[in-house]
Amino acid sequence: MKTADALSLLIALKERVARVYFSFFRAFRADPAAATCWWDLARDEYGHAGLLRMVRDLAAPDSDCGEIGARMWSLVETVERCERQAVEVTSLAGALELALRLESSELGALSYRIVQSLGADLPEGAARSFSGVDAHARRLAAAADGISDRKLRQRVDDMLGGSRDG
């Protein structure tokens, strides 16, 4: 798969995920903690899309990012499924469940892999924004404090590796 094509697809997916999170911001803005979580997540995803655009503009037209096509299309299916389900979400627990699926998908990992592969052409640390889920997991954990579903709260904790404060 050509690097520019993979980056274009990742940009589109990041923007779609941002729109899902923004829709949750709208749905849960009466809850300040939840609204802040969704706003910040949407902002981060739009920021990631912007970074990927910059990287795409620097990628050599003939560069190839390897055999990741199947993983990319699986990711497209995941995002599409979550978009469809997001329309029907009526509870914070449902929104968090969907966000956990998106955050545990390969969206960040594939973004990191492609940006990292172009490392020589980019500033040091350019891939750092895609290297982990800590910031997003912390936001989801703060929002999860507002629900009583212990299993879901535990899944958020597990995403943080059990290192959640408080």
Residue, then its C-alpha position, 0 to 999 in steps of 0.5 A: m500500500k502506498t504511504a500517501d494512500a494509507l495516510s489519506l485513509l487514516i486521516a479520514l478515519k481520524e476525522r470520522v472518530a472525531r465526529v463520533y466523539f463530538s456527537f457524544f459531546r453534544a449528547f452529554r453536555a449536561d454532564p460537565a465531566a463527560a462533556t469535557c471528555w468528549w470535547d477533548l477526545a474530538r479535539d485530539e482526533y482532529g489534531h491527529a488528522g492534521l498531523l497526518r496531513m502534514v506527514r502525508d505532504l512530506a511522504a515521497p510519492d513512491s513510498d510504500c508502507g508495506e503489507i498493511g492493507a488488510r489491517m487498514w480495511s479491518l480498521v475501516e470496518t471497525v470505525e464504520r460499525c462504531e459510527r452506526q452504533a453511535v447514532e443509537v447510543t443513549s447512555l454514557a456507559g454506551a458511549l464509553e463502551l463504543a469509545l473503548r472499542l475505538e481506542s483499542s482498535e489499530l487506529g493509533a498503532l497504524s498511524y504510529r507505524i506509518v509516521q515512524s517509518l518516515g522518521a528520517d524525513l520528520p522531526e524527532g518525536a513526530a510519531r509520539s502523538f500516536s504512541g499510546v492511549d494514556a491521555h485518551a484512557r485517562r479522559l475516559a476514566a474520568a468520564a467513567d467515574g460518573i457511571s455505576d457499571r463496574k465492569l465497564r469501569q474496570r475495562v477503562d482501568d485495564m486500558l490504563g494498565g491498572s495505574r489509574d489514580g484515585 
